[in-house]
Amino acid sequence: MLQKGITDMVRISNGRMSGTAYGSVVLHVSPEAAAGGPLAFVQTGDTIELDVDARRLHLEVSDEELTKRRAEWKPAPRHYERGYGSLFLNEVTQADEGCDFRFLHWNGKPTPEPAIH
């Protein structure tokens, strides 16, 4: 007997996705789950409403339940305390801010040239 599986679903992520060629995809949800954004509180069985025309995502969970989940949430342990990994964790901005290092953001003044010794 041939069983049919899921042929399409909406995928929602706070990151980038490679290899997706069909279906509905919502990427760069911000703030990301690692920073305590809304995706951190989604649990198996939750319903998420997607209204593309209104550009809105809504987690169908009561305010009380969401408050409880927020209170119980703990960030994942840091994998890097120094080096590039630490720099990335500390300085890369959320998707709505450009996903770039803070020090590369334009603040209205040109970046000063390095001092020559």
N, C-alpha and C positions, 0 to 999 in steps of 0.2 A: 504494500500500500504506500503510495506516494504521499508524504506529509508536506503541507505547505508551511513555510516559516515566515517570519517577518520579512516583508519585502521593502518596507520603507518606515522610517520613523524620523521625528524631529530630533536633531542632535544639538545640544546646548553645551557650550564650553567657555571657560575663561581663558583659553589659549588659542593657539593656531591648530589647524587640522590639515593634514596632507592626505591625499588620495580620495577625497570625497568628490564624487562626480554626479551625484543625484540626490534628490530629496531636499528637505528643508534643513538648513544649518544656521544656528545663531552662534557666532564666535565673539571673542573679546568681551565677554560679560565682565563688568567692572563695578566695584572692586572684586578682585579675584578671591577664590575660596581661601587661599593661603593667608590672605590678609584679613580674613573674617568676613568676606563678602557673602552675599546671599546663597551662593552655590554650596557653601560650607555647611549649610543647615538642611539641605535636601536629603531625604531618606528614601529608601526603597519603598515604593507604593504611593509616594506623594504625587499629586497632580500639579502640573504647571500649565497655566493658561498662557498661550502665545497669541497676541493680537498684532499681526504684522502691520496692518494699516495704522494702528495707534502707536506702533513701536513700543510695545509694552509686554513685559514678562511678569507673571504673577504666580507666586507659590501659594497654592490653595491650602494653607495651613492657618489655623486660628492664631490670633495675636498672642494668646496665652501660651500655645505650644511653641511658637517662634521665640518668645521670650525665654522659655525653658531651655530650648536648644541653644540659644545664644549664651545663656549662663553656663551651660555644661561644656561649651566648645573650648578647646585648647588648641593653640597653634601647633603645627608639627615641629619637632625639634629641628634646629638649624643644622644643615649638613656642612656648612663652611663657616669658620670663624675668621679666616684671613684669605688673602689672595683674591683672584678674579671672582670666585664663587661668592665670597663675602661682599665684594664690591657690587656684584650683580644684585644680590639680595637686598642690600641697603640702598642702592641708588637707582635702580630701574623703576620707572613710573608705571602706573596702571594704564590699561588700554585707552581709557578716555583722555589720558594725558600724553599719549604718544608712544608708550612702550620703549622709552629711550632713557639713557642715563640723564639724571637731573642736570649734571654739569654741562650737557650739550644743549639744554633748552635755551632759547633766545630770551634774554632778559632786557633787551633794548640796548645793550652795550656789547661791542665786539669783545670776543675772548682775547685777553692780553697775550702778546707774544711772550714766549718763555725768555727768561733772563739769560743772557749769554755771559759765561764766566771766562 
